Amino acid sequence: MDTTRLGMKLSDLIHTPSIVPELQATDRKGVIRELVQSLADHGEIAAEDAETIARATITRENQGSTGFGKGVAVPHVKHERLKKMTATVGRSSHGVDFAALDRAPVYTIFILLSPADASEEHLAAMEKIFRYLQRDNFRRFLRQAETAEAIVDLIKEADEAQSD
């Protein structure tokens, strides 16, 4: 495994210009499309690939919800059109039905997109995201963050507190 990835920080993974502090979408397909489009709008993924990648992420989501409970979901996909791993965050103050395990609405969504051949790095990134999201305070403060800057600050604070 690429050991440089093992020490990665969440802030290294998140494309901060693409953070959406108040999602407009009200369902999980719309949320996925909105976050993928934000990554495309900010040049993180090719604009012409946005719909293909969004559809692939939705297909993956339909195989099993990534809403793991506690108000959080982590839709993700590996795709041959992706050249590098990237992620961003969206927040919904109203909550979105993500068919979460606890059946509760989801307020914070991390989306992770990886190249098709980056299985180990993808798993390491997923593990990193889940580790952060296990913290009650991190989830609560993310849910309350109303700006992209506040979300970025929380992620940086969590990175500093993380002892890998």
N, C-alpha and C positions, 0 to 999 in steps of 0.2 A: 504494500500500500504506500502511497505517496505520503511520507511522514510529514512533509510541510503542511499538508492538509489537516493532520491530526491536531496541530496546534493552532488551527485557524480560529479566528474570533468571529462572532456573529456579524460584527460590523464589516468584516472583510467580505462576507458573503452577500450582504444586503446592498442592493443598488439604491442608495438613498434618494437620488432625484426621482425615482419611480414610486416612492412611498405615497399611498393614497390615504390621507388622514380621515376622510369621510367618504366612504364608498357610496355611489349612487345606486348601484345594483341592489336588488332586493331578493334575489335567489342565487343559488350556488353557481349555476352556469353563468349568470350575468357577472358575478363577482370574479370568477376565473377569467372571463373575457376582459373585464375592466382592468385587472391586474396585469394580464399579458399585454394588453394594449398600452398600458402605462410604460411597461418595459420597452415596447416598440417606439412609443412616442419620445422616449428619452434616449433612443439610440442604443439600448442595451441588447436588443435583438433586432433582426432585420424586419422592417415593416411588412414586407411581402410574406413573411413567415408567421405573422401574429395569429391569423385565423387558424392555420394548420396546427400550430402549437397549442392554441386554446382548445381546439377540438380534441386533440390528443390528450390534453390534461383532463378535459371533461369525460372522455372515454375512460381514462384511468380512474377518475373519481366515481364513475358509475359502477365500476367493478367492486368498489368498497369505499365507503365514505372515509375521508381523512379528517372528519370532525371527531377528534378523539375525546371530546368532553371538556368541561370546565370553560366553555366559551371560546374555544380555539379550534382552528382547522389548518391543516398543512397540505393543500393540494400540491401534487408534484408529478413530474414526468421526465423520462429520459427520451430524447428525440434526436434523430440524425441531422436535423436542420440546425441544431444548436452547436456553436463552436466552443463555448465555455459555459461553466456553471454560473448561474445567477439566481438571485432571489429578491423578493421585495415583500412589503407588508401593506395590508389594507385594514382599515378599521371601519366598523359599522356601529354607529351609536344605537341603531334600532334593533340590530341582531338579524341574522340570516339563518334560515333553516338549512343546515348542511347535513341533515340526517345523522347527526352526531350520536355517538354511542349512548350518551346520557339523555338524548332527545331534547336537550336545551339549545336555545339559539346560540349562534357563533357570532362573536363580536370582533375577534382578531384573526386575521387570515395571513399566514406566511405562505407564499408560493415559491416553490423551488423547481428550477428548470436546469436540466443537465444534458450534456452530450450523450448520445446513445451508448458510447463506449466507456463511460465514466462511472461504472457501477459502484466501485469501491469508494470513490470520492462522493458520489451521491449518497451512499449509506452513511458515510462519516458526517456529511452536512446534515442529513436528517437527524442523526443522533445528536448533533450539536443543537439544532433547533429544539428538539424535544426536551433535551436537558434543561435548556433555558425556560421552556414553557411549563416545566414541572413546578417552577417556583410561583407560589401564590402571589407574592408581592409584584413580581414581574408581570404576570397576567393582569392583575388588578390595575397597575399603573398604566399598562399599555391600553387597556380598555378606556381609561380616563383621559389619555393623551389626545388633545384636540388638534395638534399641528404636526406636520412632518418633523419639525425641529424637535418637538417634545419626544417623539418616537425615537429619533436618532439619539437624543441624549440618554434615553432609557436603555437603549441597546449598548451604548458606550459604557454606561455605568455598570450594566450587567456583565460586560466583557471584563471590566476592571475587577469586579467581585468574583468572577469565575476563577476557580482554582483547578485547572485541568491537571 
